[in-house]
Amino acid sequence: MGLVLMGASFVSGPIAIFDTSQWLIGAEECFPIGIVLFHIIAMALFYVYPTIYDFISRLCKRERRTVLAPWEDIVAVAGLYPTLTPNAITGFGWSFALLAPDPERPGYSLPGAGIIGSVGGLPGALAQWEYIRTFMEVGPKAITPTTREWGLEWYDAYVAHEKAECERTNDPARWRRFRRKRLWEHARFAHWYTEYRMKNILPKAVPKDWLAEWSKPLPESQWAKPSAALNELSEHLRAAYQRGEAFIDMGDIEKRFGVAAPAASQQAYPSFPFRRGSSR
């Protein structure tokens, strides 16, 4: 534990020096020693968390597995959540999630399976869903390529663009705030670690070649056919769009148009265990 604290202090040391210098020149109202200590403790927990998590998982006999869920079963959810303090609600945020329903518990999602991320609002969640849906149902040629926002190459280009913009506007204070925020977030380390996991850890965490086999497109003869209820609902939506209505203002479309989707019977999803030694 002593080595962990030493490592965390070493990482946080330059940030502490920077914050102290800002306080000395009058840019900060309060001496930031409390924030620095909190940051050192947080970094220490960052280093020991994977070991503690794996120990508790083994103690509870919880096995990590990769779940393969059919795209037709995936549910998209946009959620509004409040930001709470001991005194009041200080704000609201939106999240977007893709969840796999639990075949054994109707109305519930599969525990631990899913993808969730923050979005700017409901329109952002709908845009995120439409982008993923188009990719899955039409193909990669139907979408606009995006930058690889999880790698070092993208991050370095992002920092260079911000620096050039600050130099163009002659705003050194903005550049200092930008660099300070990135230091506190350990942003470059986070992008490096994400890239490392994407290239080295995750490919080894699942049985060999199953992802390539699973990702092969089905022949058109095996494509799922939309039900009569879904076709009827689609016609109602097209008519509503032509009248100028927005999807986010329609509410429960099944209840509004009096169309009930047929209940689908689900089977247990196939899953594969993570390979030993690849949990971090």
N, C-alpha and C positions, 0 to 999 in steps of 0.2 A: 504493500500500500504506500510505503514511503517513496518508492520509485515512481508510482503513479502520480502522487502529489508533486514530486519533483518535475516530472514531465509536463504536468498541467501548468505548473508555475512557469516553466521555461517557455511554453507556448504563449501564456498570457502575459509574460514579462514585458515584451515590447508594447503591448496595448496599455499596460499600466503606466509605462514611462510616457507614452503619448498623451494619455488622459491627464497625468500629473502636470505635464508641460502646458497643456491647454488651460488647466486651472491656474497655473502660475502667471500666465500672460493675461488672465482675466476673461478668457473665453468661456469658462465654466463658473457657475455660482457656488457650487459645493465641491469639497474635496472628494474625489471619486473612490476612496479606499474601500467603501462598502461594496460598491459595484464590482470592483476588481476582485475582492475576496469571493464574492458570489460567483464570479466568472471562473475563478480557479477551481472552486468546488464543483461547478457544473462540468468543467472539462475533466476532472477526476472521475466523476460518475460516468462520463462518456466512455472512458477507457475501460472501466470495470463492468459496465452494464451488460455487454454480450456474455461474459462469463457467468454473471449472476442469472441472467435469463436462461442460459442453457442448463445451469444447475437446477433451477426450479422446474424446467420442463422435464428433465430426467426424473426429478423427485416425484412429479405428478404423473409420470409415464405418459407424457404428451408427445406424440410423434408429429413432426412437421412433414406435410405432404403437399404435393402439387396436384390440384384438382382440375380436371378437364370438364368444362361445362359447355354444352351446345350454345351457340350464339342465340338461337331462338328462345332460350330460357332466360337470358340475361335481362335484368331489370335496371333501368336507369332512374336515378333518384336525384332530385335537386332539393337541398335542405337549407332552411334558414335557421341560424342559431344565434343566441344573444351572447354578447361579451359581458361577463358578470364581474362585479367587484363586491366587497363586503357591504357597500352602501347602496349600490344601484346598478342598473343596466347601463353600460357606457356606450354600447353600439351593437350592431348586428353584422353578421357575415353570412356568406353563401358557400355551400360546398356541393360538389357534384360527385356522384358515386355510381359505379357499375357493380351490381350485386348478383350473386347466383342464388336462386331460391333453394331452400332446404327441401328435398323431396319427401322427407319424413315428417316435416312440420309445415303444413300449408300456412302461408301468410308470413313466414319467417325466412330470413336469409341464412345461407350456410355460414356457421360461425368461422370467423377468421379468413373467409374467402371474399375477395372483392378489391376494388380499386377506388380510392377516394382522393379528392384534391380540392383546393380552394379556388373559387371563381369570383369574378367581380359582381355578379348579380344573376338574376334568373335568365336574362337574355344571353349572358355568357355561358351559363350551364346548358341552355338549349343549343347554342352554337357548338359547344364542345361535344354534345351528344350527336348532333347532325354530322359533324366531321368524322367521328368514330363510326357512326352508322353507315355513312357513305363508303368509307374505307372497307368495312366488313362486308357490305352487301353489294357494292358495285365494283370495288377494286381500287388499287393504288393509283391507277391512271385517272380516276375521277376526282382526286383531291389535289390541292396545292401543296407541294413539298414544303416542309417547315425546317427550321434550323434545328440542329442537335443541341438542345438546351441543357444537356446533362454532361457535356464533355469539356475538357480544358480548352480546346480550340475555340469553342463558342464563347466561353467565359473570358478568355484573353481578348477576343475581338470585341466583346461587350465593354470591357474596361477601357480598351484603346479608343473606342467610339466615344465613351463618356468623357475621357480625358481631352480628346480633340474638341468636343463640344464646349467644355469648360474653358479651354484656351481660346476658342473662337469668341466666346462671350466675355472673356477676361474676368472670370468668376472663380478665383482661387478658393474662396470660402466654400463654394459648392463642391469643388474637387476634394477638399479636406473632409467635408461631411461624408461624401461618397466613399472615400477610402476608409474612413473610420468605421462606417457601418459595415463595409465588407470585411474589415479586420475582426470586428466583434462577432460577425456571423461565421468567421472562418470559411468564407465563401469559396476561395480557391481550393482549400483542402476538401470541402464538401464535393465540389465538382470532380476533383481528382479521384476521390473515394468512390463516387458514383460510377465514373468511367471504369475504374478498376473492377468494381463488382459486375458491371454489365459485360465486361470482356473476359474476366477470369473466374469469377465466383459462380454467377448464375448458370453459365453453360455447363458447369460441372455438378450442379445441384440436382439434376434430373437424369433419368436413364438415357443412355446414348441413343441418338437419332429419333427419339419418339416425337420431338417437336416438329421436325421436318416432315415426318409421316403424318402427324395430326394436322399440319398446316396445308396439306395438299388440298386443292379445291375439289369439291364433289362434282361428279358429272351432272349435267343439267337434269337428267332423268331422276336423280335422287334429291333434287331441290324440294324444299317444303313448299306446298301450295297454300296460298292464303285461303282462309275459310270464307264462306258466304257472308258471315257477320263482319269480318274484317273488310271485305270489298264494299259492303254497304256503308260502313263507317268511313272508309276512304272517300266515297262519293259525297257524303255529307261534309267532310272536311274541305274537299275541293270547292264545293259550292260556297262554303263559308269564307274561304280565302278570296274567291271571286267577288264576294260582297264587301271585301276590305277588312274582315275581322282578323285579329291576331291570335295566334295559338295560345299565348300566355294569358289571354283574357277569356278563354272559353270555359275554363273550369273542368269538371268531370265530363268529358265528351261522351262517354258511354251512357251516362245518365241523361245528359242533355238531349241526345238524339235517339234515346230509347233503344240502343243496340247493346246487347249483352254478349261479350266474347265467350265462346264455349270453354268450359274447364278442360285443361290439358292434364293428362296423367303423366307423372314424372317417374323416372327410374333413378336409382342411385348413380351418381357420377363416378366414372373411373378416376382413380388417383394413383400417384406414384410417390414413394417415400423419397425425401431428400437424401442424397448420398452422405455417408458419414464423413464428418470433417469439413463440410461445406456450408455450415449454418451461419458463419460470420461473413 
